[in-house]
Amino acid sequence: MNRDIRHKYWTLLEGAHRPGAWDVLDASYTESHRAYHTWPHVTSLLEKLDEFLGLCTRPDIIATSVFWHDAVNRTQNLDGSARMDDQNVYESGKLFREYTLLRTPDADAVYDMILATANHLQARPEKQHYFGFASDVDLFLDLDLSSLASPWEDFIKDLARIRSEFSWVSEVEFCLGQISILEDFAREDVQLYRCRETREKWRGAAKANLRRCVSSLKQRVAQLSCA
């Protein structure tokens, strides 16, 4: 898959990066501890970006952000403690900075787009790097949450992949952590998807999946607590 994604998508962006950028990305997305944040995740976002190209002002900026947004992804610090996800986001943005050859306004746009993934629901760009940047951020964030609207069987497989990345955490702790995250996404007053087109396509399925998953996780916690 990494060869396919390189040929289809990366070659269009490669000239805007320093030599070795692809090798860094490939090493990152094939790390042994990863199960969800891998090349298939990146590929899925890029394929969906193709579907919504009509909504983009700068699809090249969004595609570059897709490639780099999970370049760093670890659930533990070196001392074994839990690692905050915003640290992964920040370091992904920093790694992008090391390899980009984009002019400063475009590099800043990608960097801010990556950092927006630290808070999908509340993120708002502080600077308009180009006309249409805010709308491009909205689409990028929608793409990153698009898997929430997958068929239930795929949704559960994704949850299992995320569980694998947190294999060092107890089952109860993992379930409680996911409940905390997914309950916020599932709330009726939370829009979840920002663009009208993505909202119409994904919101209903995503909300149903989230409610079903939260209920299942709560049942699992109850079972474990009684064991």
Order of alpha helices (4+ residues) and beta strands (2+ residues): alpha-alpha-alpha-alpha-alpha-alpha-alpha-alpha-alpha-alpha
